[in-house]
Amino acid sequence: LYTDLALQTIVIIIFILAFFQAAIQLIMFMHISEGERGWQILKISSAGFMAIVIVYGSVWVMTNMH
């Protein structure tokens, strides 16, 4: 749990790894590379919307816990 890396470096690494994980899940589990172009855009936008809602909701709940 302890490291000599700066906090900003750790956050950047976590965001990069999270992006790769999301991309792999989109390709493998949502079959983003299959189907028509219109459906692919719909799949990506719905996945992005869900990710934003989950992240924003989690941050909102964690900051408003009294």
All heavy atoms as TSV, in Angstrom:
chain	resi	resn	atom	element	x	y	z
A	1	LEU	N	N	0.801	-1.192	0.000
A	1	LEU	CA	C	0.000	0.000	0.000
A	1	LEU	C	C	0.844	1.255	0.000
A	1	LEU	O	O	0.332	2.327	-0.270
A	1	LEU	CB	C	-0.917	0.012	1.224
A	1	LEU	CG	C	-1.972	-1.102	1.272
A	1	LEU	CD1	C	-2.724	-1.028	2.583
A	1	LEU	CD2	C	-2.903	-1.025	0.095
A	2	TYR	N	N	2.100	1.152	0.310
A	2	TYR	CA	C	2.960	2.326	0.351
A	2	TYR	C	C	3.860	2.331	-0.876
A	2	TYR	O	O	4.351	1.301	-1.316
A	2	TYR	CB	C	3.813	2.322	1.617
A	2	TYR	CG	C	2.969	2.386	2.857
A	2	TYR	CD1	C	2.725	1.260	3.617
A	2	TYR	CD2	C	2.387	3.592	3.249
A	2	TYR	CE1	C	1.937	1.309	4.751
A	2	TYR	CE2	C	1.599	3.657	4.384
A	2	TYR	CZ	C	1.376	2.517	5.140
A	2	TYR	OH	O	0.589	2.593	6.249
A	3	THR	N	N	4.054	3.510	-1.422
A	3	THR	CA	C	4.881	3.648	-2.615
A	3	THR	C	C	5.588	5.002	-2.597
A	3	THR	O	O	5.189	5.916	-1.880
A	3	THR	CB	C	4.036	3.511	-3.888
A	3	THR	OG1	O	4.896	3.618	-5.015
A	3	THR	CG2	C	2.975	4.570	-3.968
A	4	ASP	N	N	6.625	5.115	-3.390
A	4	ASP	CA	C	7.348	6.371	-3.509
A	4	ASP	C	C	6.807	7.248	-4.635
A	4	ASP	O	O	7.295	8.347	-4.851
A	4	ASP	CB	C	8.833	6.102	-3.759
A	4	ASP	CG	C	9.497	5.479	-2.533
A	4	ASP	OD1	O	9.026	5.754	-1.419
A	4	ASP	OD2	O	10.474	4.741	-2.711
A	5	LEU	N	N	5.793	6.757	-5.351
A	5	LEU	CA	C	5.215	7.525	-6.450
A	5	LEU	C	C	4.364	8.670	-5.922
A	5	LEU	O	O	3.742	8.573	-4.871
A	5	LEU	CB	C	4.344	6.621	-7.326
A	5	LEU	CG	C	5.056	5.499	-8.077
A	5	LEU	CD1	C	4.051	4.603	-8.765
A	5	LEU	CD2	C	6.041	6.061	-9.071
A	6	ALA	N	N	4.305	9.730	-6.688
A	6	ALA	CA	C	3.467	10.879	-6.323
A	6	ALA	C	C	1.996	10.510	-6.508
A	6	ALA	O	O	1.651	9.627	-7.302
A	6	ALA	CB	C	3.817	12.075	-7.190
A	7	LEU	N	N	1.128	11.187	-5.784
A	7	LEU	CA	C	-0.306	10.912	-5.859
A	7	LEU	C	C	-0.831	11.112	-7.274
A	7	LEU	O	O	-1.624	10.317	-7.770
A	7	LEU	CB	C	-1.069	11.800	-4.880
A	7	LEU	CG	C	-2.586	11.642	-4.889
A	7	LEU	CD1	C	-2.971	10.230	-4.443
A	7	LEU	CD2	C	-3.229	12.670	-3.995
A	8	GLN	N	N	-0.370	12.152	-7.957
A	8	GLN	CA	C	-0.813	12.419	-9.321
A	8	GLN	C	C	-0.421	11.276	-10.259
A	8	GLN	O	O	-1.196	10.883	-11.122
A	8	GLN	CB	C	-0.224	13.731	-9.821
A	8	GLN	CG	C	-0.713	14.125	-11.187
A	8	GLN	CD	C	-0.139	15.456	-11.633
A	8	GLN	OE1	O	0.711	16.017	-10.971
A	8	GLN	NE2	N	-0.609	15.948	-12.748
A	9	THR	N	N	0.750	10.714	-10.090
A	9	THR	CA	C	1.199	9.593	-10.905
A	9	THR	C	C	0.320	8.365	-10.661
A	9	THR	O	O	-0.065	7.679	-11.612
A	9	THR	CB	C	2.667	9.254	-10.586
A	9	THR	OG1	O	3.451	10.428	-10.748
A	9	THR	CG2	C	3.187	8.160	-11.488
A	10	ILE	N	N	-0.014	8.107	-9.431
A	10	ILE	CA	C	-0.863	6.968	-9.101
A	10	ILE	C	C	-2.248	7.127	-9.731
A	10	ILE	O	O	-2.789	6.183	-10.316
A	10	ILE	CB	C	-0.974	6.793	-7.574
A	10	ILE	CG1	C	0.383	6.416	-6.997
A	10	ILE	CG2	C	-2.016	5.746	-7.213
A	10	ILE	CD1	C	0.441	6.438	-5.489
A	11	VAL	N	N	-2.806	8.327	-9.652
A	11	VAL	CA	C	-4.126	8.578	-10.230
A	11	VAL	C	C	-4.091	8.404	-11.744
A	11	VAL	O	O	-4.999	7.798	-12.331
A	11	VAL	CB	C	-4.623	9.991	-9.833
A	11	VAL	CG1	C	-5.869	10.368	-10.598
A	11	VAL	CG2	C	-4.879	10.065	-8.341
A	12	ILE	N	N	-3.061	8.885	-12.395
A	12	ILE	CA	C	-2.935	8.734	-13.846
A	12	ILE	C	C	-2.842	7.262	-14.225
A	12	ILE	O	O	-3.499	6.807	-15.171
A	12	ILE	CB	C	-1.724	9.526	-14.370
A	12	ILE	CG1	C	-2.004	11.022	-14.268
A	12	ILE	CG2	C	-1.391	9.139	-15.811
A	12	ILE	CD1	C	-0.812	11.888	-14.553
A	13	ILE	N	N	-2.054	6.493	-13.498
A	13	ILE	CA	C	-1.922	5.060	-13.767
A	13	ILE	C	C	-3.258	4.354	-13.595
A	13	ILE	O	O	-3.648	3.516	-14.421
A	13	ILE	CB	C	-0.837	4.434	-12.863
A	13	ILE	CG1	C	0.540	4.933	-13.275
A	13	ILE	CG2	C	-0.891	2.910	-12.917
A	13	ILE	CD1	C	1.648	4.555	-12.314
A	14	ILE	N	N	-3.996	4.693	-12.548
A	14	ILE	CA	C	-5.298	4.068	-12.310
A	14	ILE	C	C	-6.271	4.399	-13.442
A	14	ILE	O	O	-7.000	3.524	-13.924
A	14	ILE	CB	C	-5.861	4.494	-10.938
A	14	ILE	CG1	C	-5.048	3.835	-9.826
A	14	ILE	CG2	C	-7.334	4.130	-10.809
A	14	ILE	CD1	C	-5.390	4.315	-8.441
A	15	PHE	N	N	-6.285	5.654	-13.902
A	15	PHE	CA	C	-7.182	6.029	-14.992
A	15	PHE	C	C	-6.811	5.321	-16.290
A	15	PHE	O	O	-7.692	4.899	-17.049
A	15	PHE	CB	C	-7.193	7.545	-15.192
A	15	PHE	CG	C	-8.192	8.238	-14.327
A	15	PHE	CD1	C	-7.787	8.890	-13.177
A	15	PHE	CD2	C	-9.538	8.232	-14.637
A	15	PHE	CE1	C	-8.700	9.529	-12.365
A	15	PHE	CE2	C	-10.461	8.863	-13.835
A	15	PHE	CZ	C	-10.044	9.520	-12.694
A	16	ILE	N	N	-5.533	5.173	-16.573
A	16	ILE	CA	C	-5.109	4.465	-17.786
A	16	ILE	C	C	-5.531	3.002	-17.719
A	16	ILE	O	O	-6.078	2.450	-18.688
A	16	ILE	CB	C	-3.588	4.597	-17.980
A	16	ILE	CG1	C	-3.237	6.029	-18.369
A	16	ILE	CG2	C	-3.076	3.627	-19.038
A	16	ILE	CD1	C	-1.754	6.329	-18.370
A	17	LEU	N	N	-5.307	2.359	-16.581
A	17	LEU	CA	C	-5.707	0.966	-16.428
A	17	LEU	C	C	-7.225	0.815	-16.494
A	17	LEU	O	O	-7.737	-0.162	-17.069
A	17	LEU	CB	C	-5.165	0.397	-15.115
A	17	LEU	CG	C	-3.648	0.225	-15.057
A	17	LEU	CD1	C	-3.227	-0.194	-13.650
A	17	LEU	CD2	C	-3.175	-0.770	-16.089
A	18	ALA	N	N	-7.968	1.765	-15.938
A	18	ALA	CA	C	-9.432	1.714	-16.002
A	18	ALA	C	C	-9.911	1.853	-17.445
A	18	ALA	O	O	-10.860	1.180	-17.863
A	18	ALA	CB	C	-10.032	2.806	-15.130
A	19	PHE	N	N	-9.256	2.710	-18.220
A	19	PHE	CA	C	-9.628	2.866	-19.626
A	19	PHE	C	C	-9.399	1.562	-20.390
A	19	PHE	O	O	-10.255	1.131	-21.161
A	19	PHE	CB	C	-8.823	3.994	-20.264
A	19	PHE	CG	C	-9.083	4.148	-21.727
A	19	PHE	CD1	C	-10.234	4.766	-22.173
A	19	PHE	CD2	C	-8.171	3.670	-22.650
A	19	PHE	CE1	C	-10.477	4.901	-23.535
A	19	PHE	CE2	C	-8.405	3.795	-24.006
A	19	PHE	CZ	C	-9.564	4.417	-24.447
A	20	PHE	N	N	-8.257	0.922	-20.170
A	20	PHE	CA	C	-7.980	-0.351	-20.842
A	20	PHE	C	C	-8.982	-1.424	-20.424
A	20	PHE	O	O	-9.439	-2.217	-21.251
A	20	PHE	CB	C	-6.549	-0.819	-20.569
A	20	PHE	CG	C	-5.521	-0.087	-21.366
A	20	PHE	CD1	C	-4.398	0.429	-20.753
A	20	PHE	CD2	C	-5.657	0.097	-22.730
A	20	PHE	CE1	C	-3.439	1.119	-21.479
A	20	PHE	CE2	C	-4.717	0.786	-23.473
A	20	PHE	CZ	C	-3.596	1.293	-22.846
A	21	GLN	N	N	-9.331	-1.473	-19.164
A	21	GLN	CA	C	-10.305	-2.454	-18.692
A	21	GLN	C	C	-11.664	-2.218	-19.351
A	21	GLN	O	O	-12.309	-3.165	-19.799
A	21	GLN	CB	C	-10.444	-2.386	-17.179
A	21	GLN	CG	C	-11.469	-3.381	-16.658
A	21	GLN	CD	C	-11.673	-3.274	-15.162
A	21	GLN	OE1	O	-11.068	-2.432	-14.511
A	21	GLN	NE2	N	-12.524	-4.115	-14.633
A	22	ALA	N	N	-12.088	-0.963	-19.438
A	22	ALA	CA	C	-13.372	-0.656	-20.067
A	22	ALA	C	C	-13.348	-1.026	-21.545
A	22	ALA	O	O	-14.332	-1.572	-22.069
A	22	ALA	CB	C	-13.696	0.819	-19.882
A	23	ALA	N	N	-12.256	-0.754	-22.223
A	23	ALA	CA	C	-12.155	-1.093	-23.644
A	23	ALA	C	C	-12.220	-2.604	-23.856
A	23	ALA	O	O	-12.925	-3.087	-24.756
A	23	ALA	CB	C	-10.860	-0.533	-24.225
A	24	ILE	N	N	-11.529	-3.346	-23.034
A	24	ILE	CA	C	-11.553	-4.808	-23.159
A	24	ILE	C	C	-12.947	-5.353	-22.877
A	24	ILE	O	O	-13.436	-6.247	-23.574
A	24	ILE	CB	C	-10.497	-5.439	-22.229
A	24	ILE	CG1	C	-9.107	-5.148	-22.766
A	24	ILE	CG2	C	-10.717	-6.948	-22.096
A	24	ILE	CD1	C	-7.982	-5.527	-21.830
A	25	GLN	N	N	-13.623	-4.815	-21.871
A	25	GLN	CA	C	-14.972	-5.276	-21.569
A	25	GLN	C	C	-15.937	-4.934	-22.697
A	25	GLN	O	O	-16.822	-5.732	-23.020
A	25	GLN	CB	C	-15.459	-4.684	-20.254
A	25	GLN	CG	C	-14.787	-5.311	-19.058
A	25	GLN	CD	C	-15.277	-4.743	-17.741
A	25	GLN	OE1	O	-15.996	-3.762	-17.695
A	25	GLN	NE2	N	-14.883	-5.386	-16.660
A	26	LEU	N	N	-15.792	-3.764	-23.302
A	26	LEU	CA	C	-16.648	-3.423	-24.434
A	26	LEU	C	C	-16.438	-4.378	-25.600
A	26	LEU	O	O	-17.393	-4.802	-26.247
A	26	LEU	CB	C	-16.379	-1.985	-24.886
A	26	LEU	CG	C	-17.015	-0.888	-24.056
A	26	LEU	CD1	C	-16.486	0.467	-24.497
A	26	LEU	CD2	C	-18.521	-0.929	-24.180
A	27	ILE	N	N	-15.197	-4.709	-25.863
A	27	ILE	CA	C	-14.901	-5.591	-26.995
A	27	ILE	C	C	-15.342	-7.024	-26.707
A	27	ILE	O	O	-15.980	-7.668	-27.539
A	27	ILE	CB	C	-13.405	-5.532	-27.337
A	27	ILE	CG1	C	-13.051	-4.154	-27.880
A	27	ILE	CG2	C	-13.027	-6.612	-28.340
A	27	ILE	CD1	C	-11.563	-3.888	-27.981
A	28	MET	N	N	-15.020	-7.532	-25.522
A	28	MET	CA	C	-15.266	-8.939	-25.223
A	28	MET	C	C	-16.709	-9.239	-24.815
A	28	MET	O	O	-17.288	-10.216	-25.273
A	28	MET	CB	C	-14.315	-9.413	-24.112
A	28	MET	CG	C	-12.859	-9.285	-24.463
A	28	MET	SD	S	-12.398	-10.233	-25.924
A	28	MET	CE	C	-12.374	-11.864	-25.227
A	29	PHE	N	N	-17.290	-8.424	-23.954
A	29	PHE	CA	C	-18.586	-8.762	-23.384
A	29	PHE	C	C	-19.756	-8.096	-24.089
A	29	PHE	O	O	-20.853	-8.644	-24.132
A	29	PHE	CB	C	-18.621	-8.426	-21.890
A	29	PHE	CG	C	-17.593	-9.170	-21.103
A	29	PHE	CD1	C	-16.662	-8.496	-20.357
A	29	PHE	CD2	C	-17.548	-10.549	-21.117
A	29	PHE	CE1	C	-15.701	-9.175	-19.629
A	29	PHE	CE2	C	-16.597	-11.243	-20.398
A	29	PHE	CZ	C	-15.663	-10.552	-19.651
A	30	MET	N	N	-19.555	-6.888	-24.628
A	30	MET	CA	C	-20.644	-6.218	-25.342
A	30	MET	C	C	-20.539	-6.425	-26.849
A	30	MET	O	O	-21.358	-5.918	-27.600
A	30	MET	CB	C	-20.657	-4.724	-25.005
A	30	MET	CG	C	-21.035	-4.462	-23.568
A	30	MET	SD	S	-21.193	-2.720	-23.206
A	30	MET	CE	C	-22.694	-2.334	-24.078
A	31	HIS	N	N	-19.536	-7.177	-27.288
A	31	HIS	CA	C	-19.345	-7.503	-28.702
A	31	HIS	C	C	-19.396	-6.242	-29.556
A	31	HIS	O	O	-20.107	-6.169	-30.549
A	31	HIS	CB	C	-20.381	-8.525	-29.164
A	31	HIS	CG	C	-20.407	-9.763	-28.327
A	31	HIS	ND1	N	-19.444	-10.736	-28.433
A	31	HIS	CD2	C	-21.261	-10.175	-27.352
A	31	HIS	CE1	C	-19.709	-11.715	-27.566
A	31	HIS	NE2	N	-20.798	-11.389	-26.900
A	32	ILE	N	N	-18.631	-5.243	-29.154
A	32	ILE	CA	C	-18.661	-3.947	-29.802
A	32	ILE	C	C	-18.170	-4.021	-31.243
A	32	ILE	O	O	-18.543	-3.192	-32.077
A	32	ILE	CB	C	-17.857	-2.919	-28.974
A	32	ILE	CG1	C	-18.307	-1.507	-29.299
A	32	ILE	CG2	C	-16.388	-3.048	-29.198
A	32	ILE	CD1	C	-19.653	-1.184	-28.797
A	33	SER	N	N	-17.384	-5.010	-31.578
A	33	SER	CA	C	-16.856	-5.105	-32.937
A	33	SER	C	C	-17.811	-5.828	-33.878
A	33	SER	O	O	-17.559	-5.907	-35.072
A	33	SER	CB	C	-15.499	-5.816	-32.923
A	33	SER	OG	O	-15.651	-7.112	-32.383
A	34	GLU	N	N	-18.921	-6.348	-33.363
A	34	GLU	CA	C	-19.887	-7.060	-34.191
A	34	GLU	C	C	-21.081	-6.162	-34.485
A	34	GLU	O	O	-21.401	-5.264	-33.731
A	34	GLU	CB	C	-20.377	-8.320	-33.467
A	34	GLU	CG	C	-19.285	-9.308	-33.174
A	34	GLU	CD	C	-19.773	-10.478	-32.343
A	34	GLU	OE1	O	-20.989	-10.576	-32.097
A	34	GLU	OE2	O	-18.940	-11.287	-31.945
A	35	GLY	N	N	-21.752	-6.420	-35.565
A	35	GLY	CA	C	-22.981	-5.706	-35.875
A	35	GLY	C	C	-22.760	-4.492	-36.752
A	35	GLY	O	O	-21.673	-4.232	-37.256
A	36	GLU	N	N	-23.858	-3.752	-36.933
A	36	GLU	CA	C	-23.837	-2.583	-37.802
A	36	GLU	C	C	-23.204	-1.387	-37.095
A	36	GLU	O	O	-23.134	-1.338	-35.878
A	36	GLU	CB	C	-25.264	-2.235	-38.212
A	36	GLU	CG	C	-25.958	-3.335	-38.973
A	36	GLU	CD	C	-27.415	-3.007	-39.238
A	36	GLU	OE1	O	-27.839	-1.885	-38.937
A	36	GLU	OE2	O	-28.115	-3.883	-39.751
A	37	ARG	N	N	-22.801	-0.418	-37.879
A	37	ARG	CA	C	-22.115	0.769	-37.340
A	37	ARG	C	C	-23.017	1.547	-36.383
A	37	ARG	O	O	-22.571	2.019	-35.357
A	37	ARG	CB	C	-21.683	1.657	-38.513
A	37	ARG	CG	C	-20.983	2.921	-38.091
A	37	ARG	CD	C	-19.518	2.667	-37.970
A	37	ARG	NE	N	-18.843	3.943	-37.727
A	37	ARG	CZ	C	-17.889	4.063	-36.846
A	37	ARG	NH1	N	-17.491	3.025	-36.145
A	37	ARG	NH2	N	-17.308	5.220	-36.666
A	38	GLY	N	N	-24.281	1.699	-36.706
A	38	GLY	CA	C	-25.203	2.438	-35.849
A	38	GLY	C	C	-25.363	1.793	-34.487
A	38	GLY	O	O	-25.429	2.477	-33.464
A	39	TRP	N	N	-25.423	0.486	-34.443
A	39	TRP	CA	C	-25.557	-0.219	-33.168
A	39	TRP	C	C	-24.293	-0.105	-32.345
A	39	TRP	O	O	-24.339	-0.061	-31.120
A	39	TRP	CB	C	-25.906	-1.687	-33.394
A	39	TRP	CG	C	-27.331	-1.880	-33.795
A	39	TRP	CD1	C	-27.783	-2.260	-35.022
A	39	TRP	CD2	C	-28.495	-1.685	-32.983
A	39	TRP	NE1	N	-29.142	-2.298	-35.016
A	39	TRP	CE2	C	-29.611	-1.963	-33.785
A	39	TRP	CE3	C	-28.691	-1.285	-31.665
A	39	TRP	CZ2	C	-30.909	-1.857	-33.292
A	39	TRP	CZ3	C	-29.984	-1.190	-31.189
A	39	TRP	CH2	C	-31.070	-1.476	-31.999
A	40	GLN	N	N	-23.151	-0.061	-33.011
A	40	GLN	CA	C	-21.893	0.084	-32.286
A	40	GLN	C	C	-21.838	1.425	-31.570
A	40	GLN	O	O	-21.419	1.505	-30.414
A	40	GLN	CB	C	-20.707	-0.044	-33.244
A	40	GLN	CG	C	-20.496	-1.430	-33.774
A	40	GLN	CD	C	-19.395	-1.486	-34.804
A	40	GLN	OE1	O	-18.953	-0.463	-35.313
A	40	GLN	NE2	N	-18.941	-2.682	-35.125
A	41	ILE	N	N	-22.271	2.482	-32.237
A	41	ILE	CA	C	-22.278	3.808	-31.614
A	41	ILE	C	C	-23.252	3.832	-30.451
A	41	ILE	O	O	-22.965	4.406	-29.399
A	41	ILE	CB	C	-22.612	4.883	-32.668
A	41	ILE	CG1	C	-21.486	4.959	-33.688
A	41	ILE	CG2	C	-22.856	6.239	-32.010
A	41	ILE	CD1	C	-21.797	5.828	-34.882
A	42	LEU	N	N	-24.403	3.185	-30.611
A	42	LEU	CA	C	-25.382	3.117	-29.532
A	42	LEU	C	C	-24.831	2.348	-28.335
A	42	LEU	O	O	-25.012	2.758	-27.190
A	42	LEU	CB	C	-26.675	2.465	-30.025
A	42	LEU	CG	C	-27.804	2.367	-29.016
A	42	LEU	CD1	C	-28.271	3.756	-28.619
A	42	LEU	CD2	C	-28.945	1.559	-29.587
A	43	LYS	N	N	-24.125	1.263	-28.603
A	43	LYS	CA	C	-23.532	0.482	-27.513
A	43	LYS	C	C	-22.477	1.293	-26.764
A	43	LYS	O	O	-22.429	1.291	-25.534
A	43	LYS	CB	C	-22.881	-0.793	-28.063
A	43	LYS	CG	C	-23.853	-1.835	-28.533
A	43	LYS	CD	C	-23.078	-3.026	-29.088
A	43	LYS	CE	C	-23.961	-4.013	-29.780
A	43	LYS	NZ	N	-23.185	-5.132	-30.343
A	44	ILE	N	N	-21.624	1.992	-27.496
A	44	ILE	CA	C	-20.574	2.791	-26.861
A	44	ILE	C	C	-21.178	3.930	-26.050
A	44	ILE	O	O	-20.761	4.193	-24.917
A	44	ILE	CB	C	-19.590	3.328	-27.921
A	44	ILE	CG1	C	-18.768	2.187	-28.498
A	44	ILE	CG2	C	-18.668	4.379	-27.331
A	44	ILE	CD1	C	-17.893	2.585	-29.661
A	45	SER	N	N	-22.171	4.604	-26.611
A	45	SER	CA	C	-22.773	5.723	-25.883
A	45	SER	C	C	-23.532	5.260	-24.647
A	45	SER	O	O	-23.481	5.911	-23.604
A	45	SER	CB	C	-23.678	6.540	-26.803
A	45	SER	OG	O	-24.723	5.738	-27.304
A	46	SER	N	N	-24.223	4.120	-24.726
A	46	SER	CA	C	-24.923	3.626	-23.538
A	46	SER	C	C	-23.934	3.167	-22.471
A	46	SER	O	O	-24.153	3.394	-21.278
A	46	SER	CB	C	-25.876	2.488	-23.907
A	46	SER	OG	O	-25.173	1.360	-24.371
A	47	ALA	N	N	-22.837	2.553	-22.872
A	47	ALA	CA	C	-21.813	2.138	-21.907
A	47	ALA	C	C	-21.163	3.357	-21.260
A	47	ALA	O	O	-20.927	3.376	-20.044
A	47	ALA	CB	C	-20.757	1.279	-22.593
A	48	GLY	N	N	-20.899	4.387	-22.045
A	48	GLY	CA	C	-20.335	5.616	-21.494
A	48	GLY	C	C	-21.287	6.290	-20.523
A	48	GLY	O	O	-20.872	6.768	-19.462
A	49	PHE	N	N	-22.575	6.329	-20.874
A	49	PHE	CA	C	-23.574	6.923	-19.991
A	49	PHE	C	C	-23.650	6.171	-18.665
A	49	PHE	O	O	-23.681	6.777	-17.591
A	49	PHE	CB	C	-24.940	6.953	-20.669
A	49	PHE	CG	C	-26.034	7.454	-19.784
A	49	PHE	CD1	C	-26.122	8.798	-19.482
A	49	PHE	CD2	C	-26.962	6.586	-19.245
A	49	PHE	CE1	C	-27.135	9.276	-18.659
A	49	PHE	CE2	C	-27.968	7.037	-18.427
A	49	PHE	CZ	C	-28.059	8.389	-18.125
A	50	MET	N	N	-23.677	4.837	-18.735
A	50	MET	CA	C	-23.731	4.040	-17.505
A	50	MET	C	C	-22.492	4.259	-16.651
A	50	MET	O	O	-22.585	4.359	-15.422
A	50	MET	CB	C	-23.898	2.549	-17.838
A	50	MET	CG	C	-25.275	2.189	-18.312
A	50	MET	SD	S	-25.538	0.428	-18.487
A	50	MET	CE	C	-24.723	0.129	-20.038
A	51	ALA	N	N	-21.331	4.346	-17.278
A	51	ALA	CA	C	-20.093	4.571	-16.529
A	51	ALA	C	C	-20.114	5.930	-15.840
A	51	ALA	O	O	-19.731	6.045	-14.667
A	51	ALA	CB	C	-18.891	4.466	-17.464
A	52	ILE	N	N	-20.589	6.953	-16.537
A	52	ILE	CA	C	-20.656	8.288	-15.937
A	52	ILE	C	C	-21.629	8.304	-14.771
A	52	ILE	O	O	-21.333	8.872	-13.714
A	52	ILE	CB	C	-21.038	9.336	-17.007
A	52	ILE	CG1	C	-19.882	9.528	-17.977
A	52	ILE	CG2	C	-21.432	10.666	-16.372
A	52	ILE	CD1	C	-20.230	10.336	-19.201
A	53	VAL	N	N	-22.781	7.677	-14.930
A	53	VAL	CA	C	-23.772	7.637	-13.854
A	53	VAL	C	C	-23.218	6.900	-12.636
A	53	VAL	O	O	-23.377	7.346	-11.498
A	53	VAL	CB	C	-25.084	6.991	-14.347
A	53	VAL	CG1	C	-26.018	6.660	-13.188
A	53	VAL	CG2	C	-25.780	7.907	-15.335
A	54	ILE	N	N	-22.553	5.777	-12.869
A	54	ILE	CA	C	-22.012	4.996	-11.754
A	54	ILE	C	C	-20.910	5.777	-11.031
A	54	ILE	O	O	-20.896	5.852	-9.801
A	54	ILE	CB	C	-21.495	3.630	-12.248
A	54	ILE	CG1	C	-22.687	2.760	-12.647
A	54	ILE	CG2	C	-20.651	2.940	-11.189
A	54	ILE	CD1	C	-22.306	1.485	-13.375
A	55	VAL	N	N	-19.995	6.373	-11.778
A	55	VAL	CA	C	-18.899	7.117	-11.156
A	55	VAL	C	C	-19.435	8.342	-10.432
A	55	VAL	O	O	-19.101	8.589	-9.264
A	55	VAL	CB	C	-17.833	7.513	-12.203
A	55	VAL	CG1	C	-16.834	8.500	-11.628
A	55	VAL	CG2	C	-17.125	6.277	-12.718
A	56	TYR	N	N	-20.285	9.123	-11.090
A	56	TYR	CA	C	-20.829	10.321	-10.467
A	56	TYR	C	C	-21.666	9.966	-9.241
A	56	TYR	O	O	-21.564	10.614	-8.196
A	56	TYR	CB	C	-21.675	11.121	-11.462
A	56	TYR	CG	C	-22.272	12.362	-10.851
A	56	TYR	CD1	C	-21.479	13.479	-10.607
A	56	TYR	CD2	C	-23.609	12.405	-10.490
A	56	TYR	CE1	C	-22.017	14.614	-10.031
A	56	TYR	CE2	C	-24.153	13.539	-9.912
A	56	TYR	CZ	C	-23.366	14.632	-9.683
A	56	TYR	OH	O	-23.898	15.746	-9.111
A	57	GLY	N	N	-22.478	8.922	-9.361
A	57	GLY	CA	C	-23.296	8.499	-8.218
A	57	GLY	C	C	-22.446	8.029	-7.047
A	57	GLY	O	O	-22.756	8.330	-5.891
A	58	SER	N	N	-21.395	7.313	-7.339
A	58	SER	CA	C	-20.507	6.840	-6.268
A	58	SER	C	C	-19.826	7.997	-5.574
A	58	SER	O	O	-19.751	8.035	-4.339
A	58	SER	CB	C	-19.463	5.876	-6.846
A	58	SER	OG	O	-20.075	4.744	-7.396
A	59	VAL	N	N	-19.318	8.951	-6.354
A	59	VAL	CA	C	-18.666	10.121	-5.760
A	59	VAL	C	C	-19.679	10.927	-4.955
A	59	VAL	O	O	-19.390	11.384	-3.840
A	59	VAL	CB	C	-17.995	10.991	-6.842
A	59	VAL	CG1	C	-17.523	12.321	-6.294
A	59	VAL	CG2	C	-16.843	10.238	-7.467
A	60	TRP	N	N	-20.895	11.076	-5.468
A	60	TRP	CA	C	-21.930	11.830	-4.766
A	60	TRP	C	C	-22.275	11.175	-3.431
A	60	TRP	O	O	-22.386	11.855	-2.412
A	60	TRP	CB	C	-23.168	11.937	-5.651
A	60	TRP	CG	C	-24.292	12.668	-5.008
A	60	TRP	CD1	C	-24.378	14.007	-4.772
A	60	TRP	CD2	C	-25.482	12.082	-4.509
A	60	TRP	NE1	N	-25.557	14.287	-4.155
A	60	TRP	CE2	C	-26.272	13.129	-3.971
A	60	TRP	CE3	C	-25.985	10.783	-4.468
A	60	TRP	CZ2	C	-27.513	12.912	-3.408
A	60	TRP	CZ3	C	-27.218	10.575	-3.893
A	60	TRP	CH2	C	-27.960	11.623	-3.369
A	61	VAL	N	N	-22.429	9.858	-3.424
A	61	VAL	CA	C	-22.756	9.160	-2.193
A	61	VAL	C	C	-21.605	9.264	-1.199
A	61	VAL	O	O	-21.825	9.519	-0.003
A	61	VAL	CB	C	-23.094	7.672	-2.480
A	61	VAL	CG1	C	-23.123	6.858	-1.220
A	61	VAL	CG2	C	-24.424	7.571	-3.214
A	62	MET	N	N	-20.371	9.103	-1.669
A	62	MET	CA	C	-19.231	9.153	-0.746
A	62	MET	C	C	-19.007	10.547	-0.162
A	62	MET	O	O	-18.554	10.671	0.969
A	62	MET	CB	C	-17.976	8.668	-1.456
A	62	MET	CG	C	-17.974	7.176	-1.685
A	62	MET	SD	S	-16.421	6.534	-2.324
A	62	MET	CE	C	-16.446	7.151	-3.984
A	63	THR	N	N	-19.323	11.596	-0.920
A	63	THR	CA	C	-19.106	12.939	-0.395
A	63	THR	C	C	-20.253	13.433	0.460
A	63	THR	O	O	-20.080	14.375	1.230
A	63	THR	CB	C	-18.876	13.948	-1.550
A	63	THR	OG1	O	-19.992	13.914	-2.432
A	63	THR	CG2	C	-17.599	13.647	-2.292
A	64	ASN	N	N	-21.423	12.838	0.359
A	64	ASN	CA	C	-22.590	13.285	1.115
A	64	ASN	C	C	-22.939	12.378	2.276
A	64	ASN	O	O	-24.045	12.469	2.810
A	64	ASN	CB	C	-23.792	13.432	0.196
A	64	ASN	CG	C	-23.627	14.592	-0.755
A	64	ASN	OD1	O	-23.177	15.649	-0.357
A	64	ASN	ND2	N	-23.971	14.385	-1.999
A	65	MET	N	N	-22.051	11.510	2.677
A	65	MET	CA	C	-22.311	10.650	3.829
A	65	MET	C	C	-21.986	11.450	5.089
A	65	MET	O	O	-20.864	11.859	5.306
A	65	MET	CB	C	-21.452	9.383	3.770
A	65	MET	CG	C	-21.893	8.443	2.675
A	65	MET	SD	S	-20.844	6.979	2.520
A	65	MET	CE	C	-20.651	6.442	4.169
A	66	HIS	N	N	-22.991	11.671	5.912
A	66	HIS	CA	C	-22.773	12.452	7.135
A	66	HIS	C	C	-22.794	11.542	8.325
A	66	HIS	O	O	-23.604	10.808	8.623
A	66	HIS	CB	C	-23.838	13.534	7.279
A	66	HIS	CG	C	-23.773	14.547	6.177
A	66	HIS	ND1	N	-22.750	15.460	6.078
A	66	HIS	CD2	C	-24.569	14.782	5.117
A	66	HIS	CE1	C	-22.948	16.231	5.024
A	66	HIS	NE2	N	-24.050	15.829	4.411
